[in-house]
């Protein structure tokens, strides 16, 4: 992040606004609402200040500020067109130790003002880091229409019960779960519909019930969630909901950073991918860890690239959970081959090319390749190979040795759906050499079949979304081998 988003406690603290126009009025209004003691310096005030003049914490000085006017000032906003006055006010405020924001002069700003959606006490701040204030205002407009004013009153109702809930429920984990149930259930619905009396009465009873069973240990469960091939936009709504509920998350190297950023911030994170000695954590240990954490009463998120049941060993993990009586949920994800094919412009099936598609893994248990070649080498069929980059040359040779043509089109999609996606296109006879030349890093999906020839026509991603390497590789691959 370029800026740290924070909410400042300004109640009773001194704040200065320099300027008498619309921009200055908006800044003074925010400060007044936050409880600051606001002094505005301007020879004259426009009508934008009309509704602020009677505020008890607002004062107008009809002159330019002097250096001693900034003593003990917490925040200072400067919103004037006069360059000399802006520079002098900035220097005086900084000299007094205040944080300063000078309108339209980012180089003179200690902080920036976000677009604000105000549903007091619920406040949402939106910032683009100064890159596009217009975009920030557009997002604010969307949120204004999506979040009714009733959400502010709901937050106020919840706030009135915080102390009672803390007294009734000693465990922080159980408190959080209590509030989740309240906010996702009929109590919140009644509050949002305006029936605050009924909502308050039912919340009172819920607190009493929670206090009566306060000795209960939290109940653990496991969420097996498919994180998709990489692009966070491909996550399901259910996946996002479960990611926000978890107490702890187990993830591996196939989980994109953008996806991890959507996990609840307070959740403990445990990496179960490659270890320093370059060996993956044994599956048995991962399953045992899921059981152990759930028995501690935690909500455990097992985040897996692609889909948990497509070469993700999800079945092995829930077998271990079921054997121990651990409750679990499975949330499917977009599997890597589907995402790779879509983002590479290669349909896995097409009535002119393939009426079937087979998904296989390029390495088996204990590192051995053991494929049903008779089933793979069928006419009008696409083969999508997972985890085959390391064995690409052996796989291609085996295809040809079993009867496939060396000229059969094939492609590799490396880091599918991500910003650094690259696509190498060739044939069974040339693909391994092209992959070596491209120095692909994986994860990668290999696609074998005549559907690969459709990429030139069907690659829908705009050039700006493709890496330069991908563009070069695609151009080279389109030439006659």
N, C-alpha and C positions, 0 to 999 in steps of 0.2 A: 504493500500500500504506500502511496505517496504521502498521504496524510493519515493521522490517527483520529478516528471518529470518537469524540468524547462529548459528554453533556456536563456543562459546568454549573456548579452551585453559585449563583450570583445574588441570592436574596440578601438585601441590605448592603451590598457592596457598591462602591462608586464606579460609575461608567460615564464616559464622555463621548458625545457625538459632535463632530465638527461638520457643519453644513445644514442648510435649511430647505433642501429640495426633497423630491420624492424618495430618492435612494436613502437619504439621511432619515427621513420619517419612518421608512420600513425598518431600519436598523434600530431606531429608538423604540419603535413599537415592540420588537422582539425583546429588547432589554427590559422594558417596563413589565411585560408579561412574565419575565423571569424573576421579577422582584428587585432588580437593580435600582440604585438611586441614580437617575439619569440627568445629566446636565448637557444641554445642547447649546453650542456656540454658533450663532449666525446673525448677521445684521437684520435679517427678516426671515420669517417662516412662511412657506407656501401653505395652501389650504390642506395639503396632505397631513399637516400636523393638527388639524382642527380637533379631531377626536382624542388627541393625546394631551391637550393643554390642561385639562382638569384632573389628570392623574396625580395622586398625591406624591408619587415618586418621580415626578418630572419637573424640571426647571429650565427656563430659557434665559440665556444671557445674550443680549443683542450686541455682540461685539466678537472680535476674533479672540481666541484663547491666548493666554500668556503661559510661560513655562510653569509657574507655580499652580496653575489651574489643574494640572495633571497629577499633583501629589496624591498618593494613596489610591490612584485609579487602577482598577483591575483590568478593564477592557476599554479600548478606544477605537471608535469607528471614524474614519475621515472620508467624507463624500462631497468633495468640492472640485470644481473645474480649475480653480486657481492653482497653478503648479507651485508657486512660491508658498502659498498658505498650506498646501498639502504637505510639502517637504518640511516646513517649520513645525507643523503640528505633529508630524510623524517623529521628528527628532526630539521634540519636547516630551512626547508620550513615552518614547523609548528610554529617554533619560530618566524618567520617573519610574521605570520598571514595569510599565503596562504592556500588555499584549495589544498589538495594533493591527488593524485591517484598513488599508487604503483602497477605496473603490477603484476598480479597473487598473490597478497597479500591483500585479501579483508579486513583483520583486520587493514591495514594501509591506507585505502581509505576513504576520506570524501565524495566521490562521485564515481559513476561508469560510464563507457563509454558505451552508447548503440550502437546497430547496426544502421546505418544511411542510409536512402534513401534520396539522395540529388537531389531535383528538384528546386534549388534556384530560388525564395525565399521560395518555399515550401520545408520544411524539415520534414521528419518523423523519429522519434527516437523509437527504439524497445529495450526493456529490459526485461530480465527474472529475474532481481534482483540477478544475479550471479548464479542462480540455473542451467541454461543450456545455455551457450553462443552459443553452436551449434544450438540449437533450434531458438535462436534469429537470427542467420545468415540464417537459412533456411527460416524463415518468411521474412527476408529482401529480399532474392532471389525471393520469390513469389511476393512481392510488386513491386520489380524492373520490373517484367514482366507485372504487372497489371497497373502501373501508368506511362504512356509515359512522355517523357521530355516536351511535350507540356503543361502539367499541370503547370509546373514552369512558363512558359511564360504567361499562363492564369492568374496565381496569380499576376504576374508583371503587366499585363494589368489592373486587378481589382484595384491593389494598386494605379495606376496612377489616378484613378477616385474617390478615397475615399473622398478627400476633397470636390470635386464638389458635390458628392452625399450627404454628410453631410450638405452642404450649401443649397441644393435644398430640402431636406426632413428633417424636424425638428424632427419628431417623431422617436425615436429609434426602435419602433416596425415596423413602415412602412419602415424604412431603411433596417431592416433585411429582410422583405418580398420582397423589391425591389431586394436585392442581390440574394435571393433564386430564383426569377423569372429569373434573368439574368443567373445564373449559371445552371439552369435547362432547359434553352431555347436555341433558335437559335444563340444568341450572343456567348454563350460559345462554341457551336458547331463550329461556324466559326473560333473562336480562336484556338480551338483544331485541326482544319483541316489546320491551318497555314495561314488563311486569316485574319491577324491581322488588316489590314487597314479597311476592311469592318466591322470587329467586333468593332473596336474603333469608327468608324463613327456611327454605329447603337447604341452603348452604349451612345454616345454623345446625340443622339436624344432621347433615353430613359430617360436620365437625364432631358432633357428639358421638356418632357411630365410630368415627375414626379414633377418637380417644378411648373408646371401650375396647378396641382391638389393637391398641398401640403396641402390645407385646409381640404381635405377629411379626415374624421375619419376612423381609421382602421376598417375593417370588421371582425367581430367575427364569429367563427364556432366551432362545436364540433366534435371530433373524438371519436366514441365509438369503442374501440379496445379490442379484446379478447387477453389476455395475456397468454393463455394456462394454463396447469395444474401446471406448476412450472419450468420445465427445460427451460432456456432461448433459447436453441437450437431449441425449437419447435415453436418459434415465426415466423410469416411470414415476407417476405421481406417488404410487404406493412405496416405491423405493425411497423417495425423498422423505416421506412421512416416517418410515422406519429408521432412516439414517438420523433423523432428528430426535428419536426416542432413546437411542442407545446410550448405555453407560460406558461401554468399552467396545472398540472396533478392532478386529483382526483383519489385516490386509496384506497383499503381496505386491510384487513389482508390476503386475499387470494393471493395477489400479491407478488411474491417471490422477495427477495432482489436482486438476480441476474438479474431479469427483470428490476427492478427499476434502476439499474446501467446503463441501456441502454437508459434511458430517457435523453433528452437534459439537460446538467448540469445546465444551467441557469434557467430552468423552475421552477416556484413556485410549491411547493408540498403541497397538502391538503389531510390529512387523513380523510376518511369518514367511517371508520370501527367502531370497538368497542370503546366506550367512557369509561371514568373512572368509570361510574356507571354500566358498563357492558351491556349497551343497544346500539344497533346499531342506527346510525343516521337515523331518519325516511326517507323513500324513497322520500316523498314529499319534504323534505328539500334538499336532494341531487339534485333532478330534478330542484328545484328552484335555487339552486346555479349554476347549469350548464347554465341556462337561464341568470342569472345575470352576470356571467363572460363573456359569449359570447356577451351580449349587451354592455359590456365595451370594445369590440373590440378585445378580446383575442381569441387565438386558444386554445381551451380547450380539453385536452385529458382525457377521462373517461376510465381508465384502469381497466378491469374486469377480474378476474380469469376465466380460461376456455374460453367459448364462451359467448358473451353478451346475446344471445337469448336462451341459455339453462339454465333456472332457475337463470338467472342473472339480471332479471328485466330490461333488455335493452329495451324491448318494451315499458315499462312504461316511461322510460326516453326520448325516442325519440317522444313519444306522446306529452309530455310536450314541447319539442323543436318545433315540428311541429305546435302546437297550437300557439306558439309565433312567428312563421315565422323564426326561427333560422336555418340556413343551417347546415347540419350534414352529416357525413359519418359513415358507419358501416364496420368495418374490422373483419371478423370472426376469431375465434381462435380454437385450438384443445380443444374440450370439455373434462372435467375432466374424464368422464367414458371411453372415447376412450384412453386417455393417460394412465389412471390407468390400464386398461386391457392390453394394449400393453406392458407396463413396468413390469407387473406382469406375463406375459406369459400366459394370459387367453384370448383366442379369444372369442369375444362376440357372434359370430355365427360360426357354424361348421356343415357341412351337416350330421355328425353322431350324433349331439347333439341338435342343435338349428337352426331353420330357421328364427327366429325372435328375436328381442331384444326390450325391452321396457325401457325407461328412466322415472323414477318417482322421486319425492322429498319426503324425509322422514318426512318432517313437512310442514304443509300448512299454510295458512293465519291465523294469531292469534294463531299459535302454535298447531293447530288441525290437526290430520292425517285424511285425507279423500281420500282414494284410491279406485279405481274401482277394487275390488278384483276378480271379475269375469274375467275381462280382463287380470289381472296379472297371474292368475292360469290356464294357458294354457299349453298343452304339447309341448315339443320341443321349449321352449322359455326361453330366458335369461332375468332376471330383473336386471337393474342397478339402485341403489338407491343413490341419492344425499342427503347430509345433514341428514343422518339417524343414525349417531353414538350415539347421545344422546338418541334416542328412539329405539335402536337396540333390546333390550329385548322385548319390546312391539310389534315391527314389526315382529320378529321371531315367537312369540306366536300367532300373528294374522294370519300369513301364515299357521301355523299348524292348528289352529282352523278352517280355511276356507277350509282345505282339503289337504294341502301340506304335504308331508312326513317329519317327523322330521329328517330323514336321507338324505334329499336333500342337496347336496353339496353347500356351500356358502363360501365367502371369503370377507375380508376387506382389501383394499389397503389404507394405511395411508400415507399422504404426497406424493402422487403419483408423479413419475418422478423426485423427488428431491433427493439430496444426502442422506437424512435421511428417505427415503421410507422404510416402513415395510409392510409386507403382513402376515395376519393371515388367515389360512385356516381351515375350519371345516365343520359343518353341521348346519342346522337351529336349531337343538337341542343343539349344543355346542358352537356356535359362540359367543354368548353374554358373556359367562363365560371366553372364551379365550381372548376376547377383554378387559375385565376387568383386567385379569391377566397381559396382555401386557401393560396396562396403555396407550393406544393410545390417542393421543392428537388431531388428526384431522388437517386439513380437510381430510375426508375419503370418499371413495366410497365403497358401499356394492354390491357385485355381487352374485346373486342367480341363480343356474342352474347347470346342469351336465357338462357344459364347464369348470367348476372349476377343475374337475379331470384331465384336460389336462396340468395343470401347471407343474406337475412333469416332463413332457417330453418337454415342450415348453418354460420354463423359460430361456430366451436367455441372460440375463444380466450376465456378468462375476462376479465371487464371489467378486472381488475387488470393484465392484460397489454396493454391497449389504451391509447393516449394519449388524453387528454381531447379533443384535436382530432379524433381518429378517431371517438370516440363521437359528437361533435356533428355531424360530417360525415355519418356513417351515418344518424343520425336525420333530418337534413335531406334526405338523398337518398331516403329511403323515402317522402317525401311526393309527391303527384301533381304532376308538372311541368306 
